[in-house]
Amino acid sequence: MNKTIIIILPLLLLVAILTSCVPTSAPIYLPTFIPTLASTAASSVEIKLPVVQTVESYYKQINDAQSPNDLIKLWDMLSSEEQCNPRYGGCDLSYFQTWWWKWKVIYKIYECGTNTVMAEESRYPREADPATATLKVSFIRFQLLQGDEKIFITKGQAVPQLDAGCVLAIDSAASP
């Protein structure tokens, strides 16, 4: 019996180690063990990838802006190529500020791979109540790139639907 345990334990440990090394496109969950008087309970804590955090920050800054000048932070999150995208008025910061100042956004963010994030966004007028506003869902595919000191959004492109294999990472409607 003891020999069986001695043989099985290292094999189980090896299987656990190998399983944890398998690459996955799903969010990373780390088990957290919380001791209680009766037993040990386990729960999961989700770790947001930096690219997901960057897109979440982008949308939060839109919603939290108190003036058009607060939107300059968003502009600075875009690569110079993306700042010159025709939908932003072709390198025109004031156009970008004026356009985004009209809106707030309800969003879901999906992790789709190393440098790709998709968002399901519903814009509504800044002064409107989202519960009564007419919402149109749009899907945006973001490409991101790590710069020297931060991650930049290098491309934001409207697409007809979510890409296959994307995993929901953040739902702003579910957040408190």
ZADO-1210 file (C-alpha; in nm, 4 decimals, padded with zeros to 6 digits):
<atoms>
<atom x="00.0000" y="00.0000" z="00.0000" code="MET" pos="1"/>
<atom x="00.2760" y="00.2484" z="00.0913" code="ASN" pos="2"/>
<atom x="00.4610" y="00.1670" z="-00.2334" code="LYS" pos="3"/>
<atom x="00.1463" y="00.2453" z="-00.4315" code="THR" pos="4"/>
<atom x="00.1145" y="00.5852" z="-00.2616" code="ILE" pos="5"/>
<atom x="00.4819" y="00.6583" z="-00.3214" code="ILE" pos="6"/>
<atom x="00.4388" y="00.5848" z="-00.6930" code="ILE" pos="7"/>
<atom x="00.0999" y="00.7562" z="-00.7418" code="ILE" pos="8"/>
<atom x="00.1787" y="01.0826" z="-00.5598" code="LEU" pos="9"/>
<atom x="00.4666" y="01.1877" z="-00.7899" code="PRO" pos="10"/>
<atom x="00.2588" y="01.0926" z="-01.0955" code="LEU" pos="11"/>
<atom x="-00.0318" y="01.3089" z="-00.9774" code="LEU" pos="12"/>
<atom x="00.2076" y="01.5963" z="-00.9134" code="LEU" pos="13"/>
<atom x="00.3580" y="01.5561" z="-01.2621" code="LEU" pos="14"/>
<atom x="00.0114" y="01.5530" z="-01.4248" code="VAL" pos="15"/>
<atom x="-00.0867" y="01.8670" z="-01.2299" code="ALA" pos="16"/>
<atom x="00.2298" y="02.0484" z="-01.3392" code="ILE" pos="17"/>
<atom x="00.1920" y="01.9485" z="-01.7047" code="LEU" pos="18"/>
<atom x="-00.1762" y="02.0441" z="-01.7083" code="THR" pos="19"/>
<atom x="-00.0983" y="02.3888" z="-01.5715" code="SER" pos="20"/>
<atom x="00.1501" y="02.4493" z="-01.8564" code="CYS" pos="21"/>
<atom x="-00.1023" y="02.3962" z="-02.1387" code="VAL" pos="22"/>
<atom x="-00.1592" y="02.7305" z="-02.3189" code="PRO" pos="23"/>
<atom x="-00.5157" y="02.8591" z="-02.3198" code="THR" pos="24"/>
<atom x="-00.6960" y="03.1637" z="-02.4565" code="SER" pos="25"/>
<atom x="-00.9295" y="03.1660" z="-02.1567" code="ALA" pos="26"/>
<atom x="-00.8870" y="03.4089" z="-01.8683" code="PRO" pos="27"/>
<atom x="-00.6469" y="03.2965" z="-01.5995" code="ILE" pos="28"/>
<atom x="-00.8007" y="03.1906" z="-01.2676" code="TYR" pos="29"/>
<atom x="-00.5986" y="03.1415" z="-00.9533" code="LEU" pos="30"/>
<atom x="-00.7539" y="02.9322" z="-00.6751" code="PRO" pos="31"/>
<atom x="-00.7728" y="03.1047" z="-00.3421" code="THR" pos="32"/>
<atom x="-00.8142" y="02.8966" z="-00.0304" code="PHE" pos="33"/>
<atom x="-00.9954" y="03.0575" z="00.2590" code="ILE" pos="34"/>
<atom x="-00.9828" y="02.8653" z="00.5881" code="PRO" pos="35"/>
<atom x="-01.3028" y="02.8361" z="00.7880" code="THR" pos="36"/>
<atom x="-01.3781" y="02.6722" z="01.1207" code="LEU" pos="37"/>
<atom x="-01.5507" y="02.3742" z="00.9608" code="ALA" pos="38"/>
<atom x="-01.3515" y="02.3243" z="00.6423" code="SER" pos="39"/>
<atom x="-01.1435" y="02.4844" z="00.3710" code="THR" pos="40"/>
<atom x="-01.3458" y="02.6608" z="00.1002" code="ALA" pos="41"/>
<atom x="-01.2075" y="02.7397" z="-00.2464" code="ALA" pos="42"/>
<atom x="-01.2973" y="03.0272" z="-00.4770" code="SER" pos="43"/>
<atom x="-01.1570" y="03.1706" z="-00.7998" code="SER" pos="44"/>
<atom x="-01.0017" y="03.5129" z="-00.8487" code="VAL" pos="45"/>
<atom x="-00.9887" y="03.6330" z="-01.2090" code="GLU" pos="46"/>
<atom x="-00.6728" y="03.8016" z="-01.3332" code="ILE" pos="47"/>
<atom x="-00.7425" y="04.0552" z="-01.6121" code="LYS" pos="48"/>
<atom x="-00.4858" y="04.0593" z="-01.8902" code="LEU" pos="49"/>
<atom x="-00.3160" y="04.3981" z="-01.9434" code="PRO" pos="50"/>
<atom x="-00.4746" y="04.4397" z="-02.2885" code="VAL" pos="51"/>
<atom x="-00.8193" y="04.3858" z="-02.1349" code="VAL" pos="52"/>
<atom x="-00.7365" y="04.6364" z="-01.8599" code="GLN" pos="53"/>
<atom x="-00.6310" y="04.8905" z="-02.1238" code="THR" pos="54"/>
<atom x="-00.9616" y="04.8695" z="-02.3129" code="VAL" pos="55"/>
<atom x="-01.1559" y="04.8758" z="-01.9848" code="GLU" pos="56"/>
<atom x="-00.9647" y="05.1908" z="-01.8858" code="SER" pos="57"/>
<atom x="-01.0495" y="05.3459" z="-02.2247" code="TYR" pos="58"/>
<atom x="-01.4230" y="05.2982" z="-02.1716" code="TYR" pos="59"/>
<atom x="-01.4133" y="05.3975" z="-01.8037" code="LYS" pos="60"/>
<atom x="-01.2438" y="05.7248" z="-01.8958" code="GLN" pos="61"/>
<atom x="-01.5161" y="05.7968" z="-02.1512" code="ILE" pos="62"/>
<atom x="-01.7845" y="05.7404" z="-01.8888" code="ASN" pos="63"/>
<atom x="-01.6021" y="05.9234" z="-01.6079" code="ASP" pos="64"/>
<atom x="-01.5059" y="06.2328" z="-01.8106" code="ALA" pos="65"/>
<atom x="-01.6223" y="06.5558" z="-01.6486" code="GLN" pos="66"/>
<atom x="-01.5255" y="06.7736" z="-01.9463" code="SER" pos="67"/>
<atom x="-01.3989" y="06.7295" z="-02.3033" code="PRO" pos="68"/>
<atom x="-01.0456" y="06.7930" z="-02.1736" code="ASN" pos="69"/>
<atom x="-01.0659" y="06.4702" z="-01.9716" code="ASP" pos="70"/>
<atom x="-01.0845" y="06.2858" z="-02.3045" code="LEU" pos="71"/>
<atom x="-00.7244" y="06.3799" z="-02.3892" code="ILE" pos="72"/>
<atom x="-00.6215" y="06.0774" z="-02.1797" code="LYS" pos="73"/>
<atom x="-00.8108" y="05.8576" z="-02.4269" code="LEU" pos="74"/>
<atom x="-00.6361" y="06.0186" z="-02.7211" code="TRP" pos="75"/>
<atom x="-00.3023" y="05.9426" z="-02.5567" code="ASP" pos="76"/>
<atom x="-00.3966" y="05.5739" z="-02.5341" code="MET" pos="77"/>
<atom x="-00.4092" y="05.5556" z="-02.9155" code="LEU" pos="78"/>
<atom x="-00.1043" y="05.4998" z="-03.1331" code="SER" pos="79"/>
<atom x="-00.0229" y="05.7896" z="-03.3660" code="SER" pos="80"/>
<atom x="-00.1534" y="05.5822" z="-03.6593" code="GLU" pos="81"/>
<atom x="-00.4860" y="05.5225" z="-03.4833" code="GLU" pos="82"/>
<atom x="-00.5130" y="05.8907" z="-03.3859" code="GLN" pos="83"/>
<atom x="-00.5035" y="05.9698" z="-03.7585" code="CYS" pos="84"/>
<atom x="-00.7829" y="05.7248" z="-03.8381" code="ASN" pos="85"/>
<atom x="-01.0425" y="05.9067" z="-04.0567" code="PRO" pos="86"/>
<atom x="-01.3206" y="05.8214" z="-03.8100" code="ARG" pos="87"/>
<atom x="-01.1389" y="06.0441" z="-03.5572" code="TYR" pos="88"/>
<atom x="-01.1258" y="06.3334" z="-03.8013" code="GLY" pos="89"/>
<atom x="-00.7784" y="06.2438" z="-03.9331" code="GLY" pos="90"/>
<atom x="-00.5403" y="06.3447" z="-03.6511" code="CYS" pos="91"/>
<atom x="-00.7833" y="06.6005" z="-03.5081" code="ASP" pos="92"/>
<atom x="-00.7889" y="06.5908" z="-03.1268" code="LEU" pos="93"/>
<atom x="-01.0713" y="06.8457" z="-03.1004" code="SER" pos="94"/>
<atom x="-01.2920" y="06.6352" z="-03.3317" code="TYR" pos="95"/>
<atom x="-01.2145" y="06.3276" z="-03.1196" code="PHE" pos="96"/>
<atom x="-01.3030" y="06.5171" z="-02.7982" code="GLN" pos="97"/>
<atom x="-01.6233" y="06.6633" z="-02.9419" code="THR" pos="98"/>
<atom x="-01.7393" y="06.3267" z="-03.0731" code="TRP" pos="99"/>
<atom x="-01.6724" y="06.1254" z="-02.7551" code="TRP" pos="100"/>
<atom x="-01.8052" y="06.4021" z="-02.5288" code="TRP" pos="101"/>
<atom x="-02.1545" y="06.3287" z="-02.6684" code="LYS" pos="102"/>
<atom x="-02.1512" y="05.9692" z="-02.5402" code="TRP" pos="103"/>
<atom x="-02.1306" y="05.7279" z="-02.2532" code="LYS" pos="104"/>
<atom x="-02.0902" y="05.3551" z="-02.3108" code="VAL" pos="105"/>
<atom x="-02.2232" y="05.0301" z="-02.1710" code="ILE" pos="106"/>
<atom x="-01.9720" y="04.7634" z="-02.2704" code="TYR" pos="107"/>
<atom x="-01.8652" y="04.4031" z="-02.2561" code="LYS" pos="108"/>
<atom x="-01.4984" y="04.3279" z="-02.3161" code="ILE" pos="109"/>
<atom x="-01.3809" y="03.9969" z="-02.4584" code="TYR" pos="110"/>
<atom x="-01.0265" y="03.8589" z="-02.4490" code="GLU" pos="111"/>
<atom x="-00.9457" y="03.7182" z="-02.7929" code="CYS" pos="112"/>
<atom x="-00.5737" y="03.6396" z="-02.7852" code="GLY" pos="113"/>
<atom x="-00.2425" y="03.7949" z="-02.6986" code="THR" pos="114"/>
<atom x="-00.2959" y="04.1429" z="-02.8463" code="ASN" pos="115"/>
<atom x="-00.6612" y="04.1352" z="-02.9496" code="THR" pos="116"/>
<atom x="-00.9617" y="04.2433" z="-02.7468" code="VAL" pos="117"/>
<atom x="-01.3179" y="04.2818" z="-02.8684" code="MET" pos="118"/>
<atom x="-01.5823" y="04.5070" z="-02.7208" code="ALA" pos="119"/>
<atom x="-01.9569" y="04.4891" z="-02.7476" code="GLU" pos="120"/>
<atom x="-02.0498" y="04.8519" z="-02.6930" code="GLU" pos="121"/>
<atom x="-02.3754" y="05.0401" z="-02.6664" code="SER" pos="122"/>
<atom x="-02.3379" y="05.4185" z="-02.6795" code="ARG" pos="123"/>
<atom x="-02.6016" y="05.6489" z="-02.5374" code="TYR" pos="124"/>
<atom x="-02.6154" y="06.0289" z="-02.5042" code="PRO" pos="125"/>
<atom x="-02.4058" y="06.1523" z="-02.2105" code="ARG" pos="126"/>
<atom x="-02.7031" y="06.3224" z="-02.0424" code="GLU" pos="127"/>
<atom x="-02.9485" y="06.0354" z="-02.1025" code="ALA" pos="128"/>
<atom x="-03.0560" y="05.7619" z="-01.8656" code="ASP" pos="129"/>
<atom x="-02.9201" y="05.4354" z="-02.0109" code="PRO" pos="130"/>
<atom x="-03.2293" y="05.2503" z="-01.8860" code="ALA" pos="131"/>
<atom x="-03.4545" y="05.4561" z="-02.1149" code="THR" pos="132"/>
<atom x="-03.2127" y="05.5391" z="-02.3987" code="ALA" pos="133"/>
<atom x="-03.2300" y="05.3623" z="-02.7331" code="THR" pos="134"/>
<atom x="-02.9191" y="05.1461" z="-02.7512" code="LEU" pos="135"/>
<atom x="-02.7566" y="05.0085" z="-03.0637" code="LYS" pos="136"/>
<atom x="-02.4966" y="04.7370" z="-03.0105" code="VAL" pos="137"/>
<atom x="-02.1696" y="04.7653" z="-03.2032" code="SER" pos="138"/>
<atom x="-01.8738" y="04.5299" z="-03.2036" code="PHE" pos="139"/>
<atom x="-01.5219" y="04.6742" z="-03.2057" code="ILE" pos="140"/>
<atom x="-01.2038" y="04.4713" z="-03.2557" code="ARG" pos="141"/>
<atom x="-00.9085" y="04.6354" z="-03.0807" code="PHE" pos="142"/>
<atom x="-00.5479" y="04.5557" z="-03.1673" code="GLN" pos="143"/>
<atom x="-00.3022" y="04.6551" z="-02.8962" code="LEU" pos="144"/>
<atom x="00.0747" y="04.6823" z="-02.8738" code="LEU" pos="145"/>
<atom x="00.3072" y="04.7089" z="-02.5759" code="GLN" pos="146"/>
<atom x="00.5103" y="05.0303" z="-02.5978" code="GLY" pos="147"/>
<atom x="00.8096" y="05.1218" z="-02.3835" code="ASP" pos="148"/>
<atom x="00.5979" y="05.2266" z="-02.0869" code="GLU" pos="149"/>
<atom x="00.2364" y="05.1413" z="-02.1702" code="LYS" pos="150"/>
<atom x="00.0041" y="04.9511" z="-02.3992" code="ILE" pos="151"/>
<atom x="-00.1314" y="05.1413" z="-02.7006" code="PHE" pos="152"/>
<atom x="-00.4483" y="05.0798" z="-02.8980" code="ILE" pos="153"/>
<atom x="-00.3120" y="05.0482" z="-03.2505" code="THR" pos="154"/>
<atom x="-00.6416" y="04.9763" z="-03.4230" code="LYS" pos="155"/>
<atom x="-01.0097" y="04.9893" z="-03.3377" code="GLY" pos="156"/>
<atom x="-01.2288" y="04.8507" z="-03.6126" code="GLN" pos="157"/>
<atom x="-01.6059" y="04.8011" z="-03.6236" code="ALA" pos="158"/>
<atom x="-01.6949" y="04.4435" z="-03.7187" code="VAL" pos="159"/>
<atom x="-02.0319" y="04.2701" z="-03.7688" code="PRO" pos="160"/>
<atom x="-01.9930" y="04.0177" z="-03.4851" code="GLN" pos="161"/>
<atom x="-01.7628" y="03.8761" z="-03.2205" code="LEU" pos="162"/>
<atom x="-01.4742" y="03.6618" z="-03.3373" code="ASP" pos="163"/>
<atom x="-01.4976" y="03.2917" z="-03.2567" code="ALA" pos="164"/>
<atom x="-01.3061" y="03.1903" z="-02.9466" code="GLY" pos="165"/>
<atom x="-01.3309" y="03.5223" z="-02.7634" code="CYS" pos="166"/>
<atom x="-01.3994" y="03.4920" z="-02.3909" code="VAL" pos="167"/>
<atom x="-01.6018" y="03.7431" z="-02.1884" code="LEU" pos="168"/>
<atom x="-01.3698" y="03.9221" z="-01.9460" code="ALA" pos="169"/>
<atom x="-01.5708" y="04.2272" z="-01.8308" code="ILE" pos="170"/>
<atom x="-01.9392" y="04.3208" z="-01.8364" code="ASP" pos="171"/>
<atom x="-01.9870" y="04.6837" z="-01.7319" code="SER" pos="172"/>
<atom x="-02.3609" y="04.6306" z="-01.6858" code="ALA" pos="173"/>
<atom x="-02.2857" y="04.3629" z="-01.4248" code="ALA" pos="174"/>
<atom x="-02.0379" y="04.5841" z="-01.2367" code="SER" pos="175"/>
<atom x="-02.1573" y="04.7680" z="-00.9271" code="PRO" pos="176"/>
</atoms>
